[in-house]
Amino acid sequence: VGVFYRAPEPGAAPFVDTGDLVSPGQQVGIVEAMKLMIPVEADRGGRVVDVLCPDSTAVEFGAPLFALAET
């Protein structure tokens, strides 16, 4: 469906990384689809325990991008 980016621009720090706490609705990445940059938001809160999708990787709709642990 698109390409997943972990940071707002090349060379910038990622939106979130392993160990970070995220809140529901917090932006955690971007998916570029058909030249549109679509924000990716956390659907729930928790601590990022793993990044499942590397930066600049093609992704499908519904693909898991991060593993979260409840806090």
Biopython code that builds the backbone (N, CA, C, O; Angstrom):
import numpy as np
from Bio.PDB.StructureBuilder import StructureBuilder

atoms = [
    (1, "VAL", "N", (0.821, -1.190, 0.000)),
    (1, "VAL", "CA", (0.000, 0.000, 0.000)),
    (1, "VAL", "C", (0.865, 1.254, 0.000)),
    (1, "VAL", "O", (0.509, 2.240, -0.645)),
    (2, "GLY", "N", (2.000, 1.240, 0.712)),
    (2, "GLY", "CA", (2.841, 2.420, 0.791)),
    (2, "GLY", "C", (4.196, 2.106, 1.387)),
    (2, "GLY", "O", (4.551, 0.946, 1.596)),
    (3, "VAL", "N", (4.953, 3.173, 1.661)),
    (3, "VAL", "CA", (6.286, 3.038, 2.258)),
    (3, "VAL", "C", (6.253, 3.682, 3.645)),
    (3, "VAL", "O", (5.815, 4.821, 3.803)),
    (4, "PHE", "N", (6.723, 2.938, 4.643)),
    (4, "PHE", "CA", (6.721, 3.404, 6.032)),
    (4, "PHE", "C", (8.017, 4.137, 6.335)),
    (4, "PHE", "O", (9.107, 3.665, 6.014)),
    (5, "TYR", "N", (7.876, 5.301, 6.961)),
    (5, "TYR", "CA", (9.030, 6.083, 7.410)),
    (5, "TYR", "C", (8.912, 6.314, 8.909)),
    (5, "TYR", "O", (7.845, 6.673, 9.406)),
    (6, "ARG", "N", (10.004, 6.108, 9.622)),
    (6, "ARG", "CA", (10.015, 6.276, 11.084)),
    (6, "ARG", "C", (10.265, 7.706, 11.519)),
    (6, "ARG", "O", (10.004, 8.049, 12.672)),
    (7, "ALA", "N", (10.772, 8.566, 10.612)),
    (7, "ALA", "CA", (11.134, 9.941, 10.960)),
    (7, "ALA", "C", (10.432, 10.918, 10.021)),
    (7, "ALA", "O", (10.003, 10.534, 8.933)),
    (8, "PRO", "N", (10.313, 12.179, 10.437)),
    (8, "PRO", "CA", (9.619, 13.161, 9.610)),
    (8, "PRO", "C", (10.362, 13.537, 8.331)),
    (8, "PRO", "O", (9.745, 13.991, 7.367)),
    (9, "GLU", "N", (11.687, 13.350, 8.315)),
    (9, "GLU", "CA", (12.489, 13.628, 7.124)),
    (9, "GLU", "C", (13.803, 12.863, 7.230)),
    (9, "GLU", "O", (14.197, 12.460, 8.325)),
    (10, "PRO", "N", (14.485, 12.659, 6.107)),
    (10, "PRO", "CA", (15.763, 11.936, 6.154)),
    (10, "PRO", "C", (16.753, 12.619, 7.099)),
    (10, "PRO", "O", (16.906, 13.840, 7.078)),
    (11, "GLY", "N", (17.420, 11.819, 7.923)),
    (11, "GLY", "CA", (18.410, 12.335, 8.860)),
    (11, "GLY", "C", (17.846, 12.813, 10.185)),
    (11, "GLY", "O", (18.607, 13.091, 11.112)),
    (12, "ALA", "N", (16.530, 12.915, 10.292)),
    (12, "ALA", "CA", (15.896, 13.355, 11.541)),
    (12, "ALA", "C", (15.743, 12.171, 12.496)),
    (12, "ALA", "O", (15.775, 11.012, 12.083)),
    (13, "ALA", "N", (15.577, 12.484, 13.766)),
    (13, "ALA", "CA", (15.323, 11.441, 14.769)),
    (13, "ALA", "C", (13.965, 10.797, 14.500)),
    (13, "ALA", "O", (13.046, 11.467, 14.027)),
    (14, "PRO", "N", (13.828, 9.489, 14.800)),
    (14, "PRO", "CA", (12.534, 8.838, 14.604)),
    (14, "PRO", "C", (11.474, 9.407, 15.544)),
    (14, "PRO", "O", (11.788, 9.941, 16.607)),
    (15, "PHE", "N", (10.221, 9.282, 15.134)),
    (15, "PHE", "CA", (9.120, 9.734, 15.975)),
    (15, "PHE", "C", (9.152, 9.031, 17.331)),
    (15, "PHE", "O", (8.997, 9.672, 18.371)),
    (16, "VAL", "N", (9.354, 7.723, 17.317)),
    (16, "VAL", "CA", (9.469, 6.935, 18.548)),
    (16, "VAL", "C", (10.526, 5.851, 18.346)),
    (16, "VAL", "O", (10.840, 5.470, 17.219)),
    (17, "ASP", "N", (11.064, 5.367, 19.459)),
    (17, "ASP", "CA", (12.073, 4.312, 19.396)),
    (17, "ASP", "C", (11.820, 3.333, 20.538)),
    (17, "ASP", "O", (10.989, 3.588, 21.410)),
    (18, "THR", "N", (12.524, 2.237, 20.528)),
    (18, "THR", "CA", (12.387, 1.228, 21.574)),
    (18, "THR", "C", (12.572, 1.874, 22.948)),
    (18, "THR", "O", (13.518, 2.631, 23.167)),
    (19, "GLY", "N", (11.663, 1.566, 23.862)),
    (19, "GLY", "CA", (11.720, 2.100, 25.213)),
    (19, "GLY", "C", (10.855, 3.330, 25.429)),
    (19, "GLY", "O", (10.573, 3.690, 26.572)),
    (20, "ASP", "N", (10.425, 3.988, 24.342)),
    (20, "ASP", "CA", (9.596, 5.188, 24.469)),
    (20, "ASP", "C", (8.168, 4.836, 24.885)),
    (20, "ASP", "O", (7.639, 3.786, 24.520)),
    (21, "LEU", "N", (7.560, 5.734, 25.654)),
    (21, "LEU", "CA", (6.141, 5.621, 25.970)),
    (21, "LEU", "C", (5.346, 6.350, 24.902)),
    (21, "LEU", "O", (5.713, 7.451, 24.492)),
    (22, "VAL", "N", (4.245, 5.733, 24.446)),
    (22, "VAL", "CA", (3.372, 6.377, 23.475)),
    (22, "VAL", "C", (1.965, 6.458, 24.040)),
    (22, "VAL", "O", (1.555, 5.629, 24.852)),
    (23, "SER", "N", (1.240, 7.465, 23.600)),
    (23, "SER", "CA", (-0.151, 7.675, 23.997)),
    (23, "SER", "C", (-1.050, 7.396, 22.805)),
    (23, "SER", "O", (-0.607, 7.518, 21.663)),
    (24, "PRO", "N", (-2.304, 7.023, 23.042)),
    (24, "PRO", "CA", (-3.229, 6.834, 21.923)),
    (24, "PRO", "C", (-3.312, 8.122, 21.098)),
    (24, "PRO", "O", (-3.461, 9.212, 21.650)),
    (25, "GLY", "N", (-3.216, 7.985, 19.792)),
    (25, "GLY", "CA", (-3.295, 9.127, 18.898)),
    (25, "GLY", "C", (-1.967, 9.813, 18.628)),
    (25, "GLY", "O", (-1.905, 10.709, 17.786)),
    (26, "GLN", "N", (-0.897, 9.417, 19.322)),
    (26, "GLN", "CA", (0.415, 10.017, 19.107)),
    (26, "GLN", "C", (0.983, 9.560, 17.766)),
    (26, "GLN", "O", (0.888, 8.381, 17.425)),
    (27, "GLN", "N", (1.569, 10.477, 17.006)),
    (27, "GLN", "CA", (2.164, 10.110, 15.731)),
    (27, "GLN", "C", (3.424, 9.297, 15.970)),
    (27, "GLN", "O", (4.301, 9.696, 16.736)),
    (28, "VAL", "N", (3.505, 8.139, 15.298)),
    (28, "VAL", "CA", (4.642, 7.237, 15.458)),
    (28, "VAL", "C", (5.381, 6.998, 14.141)),
    (28, "VAL", "O", (6.420, 6.338, 14.129)),
    (29, "GLY", "N", (4.862, 7.520, 13.045)),
    (29, "GLY", "CA", (5.492, 7.338, 11.748)),
    (29, "GLY", "C", (4.687, 7.990, 10.652)),
    (29, "GLY", "O", (3.719, 8.709, 10.901)),
    (30, "ILE", "N", (5.115, 7.718, 9.417)),
    (30, "ILE", "CA", (4.448, 8.240, 8.218)),
    (30, "ILE", "C", (4.408, 7.112, 7.196)),
    (30, "ILE", "O", (5.355, 6.334, 7.086)),
    (31, "VAL", "N", (3.313, 7.026, 6.450)),
    (31, "VAL", "CA", (3.246, 6.132, 5.297)),
    (31, "VAL", "C", (3.049, 6.998, 4.061)),
    (31, "VAL", "O", (2.124, 7.807, 3.993)),
    (32, "GLU", "N", (3.930, 6.817, 3.089)),
    (32, "GLU", "CA", (3.791, 7.515, 1.815)),
    (32, "GLU", "C", (3.035, 6.605, 0.864)),
    (32, "GLU", "O", (3.468, 5.490, 0.572)),
    (33, "ALA", "N", (1.901, 7.094, 0.386)),
    (33, "ALA", "CA", (1.086, 6.331, -0.551)),
    (33, "ALA", "C", (0.611, 7.268, -1.652)),
    (33, "ALA", "O", (-0.055, 8.266, -1.378)),
    (34, "MET", "N", (0.946, 6.954, -2.871)),
    (34, "MET", "CA", (0.538, 7.757, -4.027)),
    (34, "MET", "C", (0.927, 9.228, -3.853)),
    (34, "MET", "O", (0.131, 10.127, -4.123)),
    (35, "LYS", "N", (2.159, 9.455, -3.400)),
    (35, "LYS", "CA", (2.749, 10.789, -3.202)),
    (35, "LYS", "C", (2.120, 11.567, -2.045)),
    (35, "LYS", "O", (2.401, 12.755, -1.880)),
    (36, "LEU", "N", (1.278, 10.919, -1.246)),
    (36, "LEU", "CA", (0.702, 11.544, -0.057)),
    (36, "LEU", "C", (1.431, 11.027, 1.177)),
    (36, "LEU", "O", (1.716, 9.834, 1.280)),
    (37, "MET", "N", (1.732, 11.925, 2.113)),
    (37, "MET", "CA", (2.366, 11.552, 3.372)),
    (37, "MET", "C", (1.266, 11.453, 4.431)),
    (37, "MET", "O", (0.705, 12.466, 4.848)),
    (38, "ILE", "N", (0.966, 10.241, 4.855)),
    (38, "ILE", "CA", (-0.144, 9.986, 5.777)),
    (38, "ILE", "C", (0.422, 9.684, 7.160)),
    (38, "ILE", "O", (1.189, 8.734, 7.318)),
    (39, "PRO", "N", (0.052, 10.489, 8.172)),
    (39, "PRO", "CA", (0.553, 10.227, 9.523)),
    (39, "PRO", "C", (0.044, 8.885, 10.051)),
    (39, "PRO", "O", (-1.106, 8.511, 9.822)),
    (40, "VAL", "N", (0.912, 8.174, 10.757)),
    (40, "VAL", "CA", (0.542, 6.929, 11.425)),
    (40, "VAL", "C", (0.479, 7.245, 12.915)),
    (40, "VAL", "O", (1.447, 7.740, 13.492)),
    (41, "GLU", "N", (-0.662, 6.957, 13.535)),
    (41, "GLU", "CA", (-0.857, 7.245, 14.954)),
    (41, "GLU", "C", (-1.037, 5.955, 15.746)),
    (41, "GLU", "O", (-1.588, 4.971, 15.251)),
    (42, "ALA", "N", (-0.557, 5.984, 16.992)),
    (42, "ALA", "CA", (-0.717, 4.830, 17.883)),
    (42, "ALA", "C", (-2.202, 4.611, 18.157)),
    (42, "ALA", "O", (-2.930, 5.562, 18.442)),
    (43, "ASP", "N", (-2.652, 3.364, 18.071)),
    (43, "ASP", "CA", (-4.054, 3.070, 18.350)),
    (43, "ASP", "C", (-4.300, 2.814, 19.837)),
    (43, "ASP", "O", (-5.443, 2.743, 20.287)),
    (44, "ARG", "N", (-3.208, 2.677, 20.589)),
    (44, "ARG", "CA", (-3.319, 2.502, 22.043)),
    (44, "ARG", "C", (-2.018, 2.979, 22.677)),
    (44, "ARG", "O", (-1.015, 3.178, 21.993)),
    (45, "GLY", "N", (-2.050, 3.157, 23.975)),
    (45, "GLY", "CA", (-0.857, 3.585, 24.687)),
    (45, "GLY", "C", (-0.021, 2.409, 25.139)),
    (45, "GLY", "O", (-0.501, 1.277, 25.195)),
    (46, "GLY", "N", (1.231, 2.680, 25.462)),
    (46, "GLY", "CA", (2.130, 1.640, 25.967)),
    (46, "GLY", "C", (3.574, 2.028, 25.753)),
    (46, "GLY", "O", (3.881, 3.149, 25.348)),
    (47, "ARG", "N", (4.457, 1.083, 26.032)),
    (47, "ARG", "CA", (5.897, 1.276, 25.839)),
    (47, "ARG", "C", (6.316, 0.493, 24.598)),
    (47, "ARG", "O", (5.958, -0.676, 24.449)),
    (48, "VAL", "N", (7.072, 1.133, 23.707)),
    (48, "VAL", "CA", (7.566, 0.471, 22.498)),
    (48, "VAL", "C", (8.625, -0.555, 22.924)),
    (48, "VAL", "O", (9.659, -0.190, 23.484)),
    (49, "VAL", "N", (8.362, -1.830, 22.658)),
    (49, "VAL", "CA", (9.316, -2.884, 23.012)),
    (49, "VAL", "C", (10.072, -3.408, 21.794)),
    (49, "VAL", "O", (11.119, -4.042, 21.931)),
    (50, "ASP", "N", (9.534, -3.136, 20.592)),
    (50, "ASP", "CA", (10.220, -3.580, 19.382)),
    (50, "ASP", "C", (9.705, -2.777, 18.190)),
    (50, "ASP", "O", (8.526, -2.430, 18.123)),
    (51, "VAL", "N", (10.602, -2.489, 17.256)),
    (51, "VAL", "CA", (10.246, -1.863, 15.987)),
    (51, "VAL", "C", (10.181, -3.001, 14.979)),
    (51, "VAL", "O", (11.205, -3.594, 14.640)),
    (52, "LEU", "N", (8.979, -3.308, 14.497)),
    (52, "LEU", "CA", (8.770, -4.468, 13.637)),
    (52, "LEU", "C", (8.997, -4.177, 12.159)),
    (52, "LEU", "O", (9.186, -5.097, 11.363)),
    (53, "CYS", "N", (8.979, -2.898, 11.794)),
    (53, "CYS", "CA", (9.115, -2.519, 10.390)),
    (53, "CYS", "C", (10.249, -1.514, 10.243)),
    (53, "CYS", "O", (10.152, -0.404, 10.767)),
    (54, "PRO", "N", (11.312, -1.871, 9.550)),
    (54, "PRO", "CA", (12.424, -0.937, 9.366)),
    (54, "PRO", "C", (12.002, 0.298, 8.560)),
    (54, "PRO", "O", (11.008, 0.272, 7.834)),
    (55, "ASP", "N", (12.767, 1.359, 8.701)),
    (55, "ASP", "CA", (12.519, 2.592, 7.963)),
    (55, "ASP", "C", (12.599, 2.350, 6.457)),
    (55, "ASP", "O", (13.406, 1.548, 5.988)),
    (56, "SER", "N", (11.758, 3.048, 5.717)),
    (56, "SER", "CA", (11.742, 3.002, 4.239)),
    (56, "SER", "C", (11.369, 1.630, 3.697)),
    (56, "SER", "O", (11.884, 1.201, 2.664)),
    (57, "THR", "N", (10.470, 0.946, 4.399)),
    (57, "THR", "CA", (10.034, -0.389, 3.998)),
    (57, "THR", "C", (8.619, -0.336, 3.441)),
    (57, "THR", "O", (7.770, 0.379, 3.972)),
    (58, "ALA", "N", (8.360, -1.083, 2.381)),
    (58, "ALA", "CA", (7.011, -1.188, 1.835)),
    (58, "ALA", "C", (6.128, -1.934, 2.830)),
    (58, "ALA", "O", (6.523, -2.963, 3.379)),
    (59, "VAL", "N", (4.928, -1.403, 3.056)),
    (59, "VAL", "CA", (3.992, -2.020, 4.002)),
    (59, "VAL", "C", (2.620, -2.176, 3.356)),
    (59, "VAL", "O", (2.261, -1.451, 2.428)),
    (60, "GLU", "N", (1.873, -3.135, 3.870)),
    (60, "GLU", "CA", (0.497, -3.370, 3.453)),
    (60, "GLU", "C", (-0.450, -2.816, 4.513)),
    (60, "GLU", "O", (-0.036, -2.578, 5.648)),
    (61, "PHE", "N", (-1.692, -2.614, 4.160)),
    (61, "PHE", "CA", (-2.697, -2.147, 5.103)),
    (61, "PHE", "C", (-2.802, -3.122, 6.272)),
    (61, "PHE", "O", (-2.917, -4.330, 6.068)),
    (62, "GLY", "N", (-2.764, -2.596, 7.496)),
    (62, "GLY", "CA", (-2.915, -3.419, 8.688)),
    (62, "GLY", "C", (-1.644, -4.098, 9.170)),
    (62, "GLY", "O", (-1.677, -4.825, 10.163)),
    (63, "ALA", "N", (-0.518, -3.877, 8.488)),
    (63, "ALA", "CA", (0.745, -4.516, 8.911)),
    (63, "ALA", "C", (1.187, -3.965, 10.265)),
    (63, "ALA", "O", (1.122, -2.754, 10.478)),
    (64, "PRO", "N", (1.636, -4.826, 11.189)),
    (64, "PRO", "CA", (2.128, -4.329, 12.469)),
    (64, "PRO", "C", (3.473, -3.602, 12.284)),
    (64, "PRO", "O", (4.368, -4.102, 11.603)),
    (65, "LEU", "N", (3.598, -2.441, 12.887)),
    (65, "LEU", "CA", (4.799, -1.625, 12.749)),
    (65, "LEU", "C", (5.639, -1.629, 14.012)),
    (65, "LEU", "O", (6.868, -1.583, 13.943)),
    (66, "PHE", "N", (4.979, -1.685, 15.177)),
    (66, "PHE", "CA", (5.651, -1.662, 16.470)),
    (66, "PHE", "C", (4.992, -2.683, 17.381)),
    (66, "PHE", "O", (3.817, -3.012, 17.216)),
    (67, "ALA", "N", (5.762, -3.183, 18.348)),
    (67, "ALA", "CA", (5.205, -4.010, 19.421)),
    (67, "ALA", "C", (5.164, -3.129, 20.660)),
    (67, "ALA", "O", (6.164, -2.516, 21.032)),
    (68, "LEU", "N", (3.991, -3.070, 21.299)),
    (68, "LEU", "CA", (3.815, -2.271, 22.511)),
    (68, "LEU", "C", (3.518, -3.163, 23.699)),
    (68, "LEU", "O", (2.839, -4.182, 23.574)),
    (69, "ALA", "N", (4.038, -2.765, 24.862)),
    (69, "ALA", "CA", (3.696, -3.427, 26.117)),
    (69, "ALA", "C", (2.845, -2.451, 26.912)),
    (69, "ALA", "O", (3.125, -1.252, 26.941)),
    (70, "GLU", "N", (1.815, -2.961, 27.548)),
    (70, "GLU", "CA", (0.964, -2.109, 28.373)),
    (70, "GLU", "C", (1.784, -1.608, 29.570)),
    (70, "GLU", "O", (2.638, -2.314, 30.107)),
    (71, "THR", "N", (1.493, -0.376, 29.962)),
    (71, "THR", "CA", (2.209, 0.193, 31.112)),
    (71, "THR", "C", (1.279, 0.362, 32.288)),
    (71, "THR", "O", (1.700, 0.827, 33.347)),
]
sb = StructureBuilder()
sb.init_structure("model")
sb.init_model(0)
sb.init_chain("A")
sb.init_seg("    ")
for serial, (resi, resn, name, xyz) in enumerate(atoms, 1):
    if name == "N":
        sb.init_residue(resn, " ", resi, " ")
    sb.init_atom(name, np.array(xyz, "f"), 0.0, 1.0, " ", f" {name:<3s}", serial, name[0])
structure = sb.get_structure()
